[in-house]
Amino acid sequence: MAKSSDTLTWLYLLAAQSAFIFVLQAIIGFATNSLELKSDLVHSGIDLLTYGFNALVEWMKLYAFATGLRFLQPHVIDEVGSVISVGVLITMMFFCDQFRS
């Protein structure tokens, strides 16, 4: 259980760091009118969303385990979260391929 709690803490810190980078890039990018920083906001935003989603999935697994939910087992939560994460990755790869010159 301690390992999962450490993982959740690490994911929270990773999501917070991603949020900080996103906000910092937005402030500096718009203040300096830097196209590079503004265009990287999409990448930072996707990082923020996926890290936050992974933290949510980990929290849900710990909650299901701690409360003894029978209808929603931790391994099912993990599998659904993995499928959604891979789906986001494939979708982003598809869109990047569409806009490649």
Number of C-alpha atoms within 10 A of each C-alpha: 9 7 8 13 13 11 15 19 15 13 20 18 15 17 21 15 14 21 19 14 16 22 15 14 20 20 14 13 18 13 9 11 12 13 10 10 19 18 13 14 18 12 12 20 16 16 17 21 14 18 22 20 17 21 21 16 20 22 20 17 20 17 13 18 16 11 8 12 12 9 8 13 14 22 12 12 16 16 12 13 17 14 12 15 16 12 12 14 13 12 12 14 11 11 10 10 10 9 7 6 4
